[in-house]
């Protein structure tokens, strides 16, 4: 649910800081949730924070290296 709210804030309202704040709160509650990690990584990548985005990519990759969201994120991050 946090991902949907954050995506709305990010894509529709362009409120990047609030979107990341919500996602990081969700991450605190579910630190190994692949969807949250990939969403945070994508949002960071879209705002040009590539080094931070790669940290989330690596975490997601460690959890599910064959998941299509991780593979897609890998190719879109570079």
Buried (B, 14 or more C-beta within 10 A) or exposed (E): EBBEBBBEBBEEEEBBEEBBEBBEEBBEEEEEBBBBBBBBBBBBBBBEBEEBBBBBBBBBBEBBEEBEBBEEBBEEBE
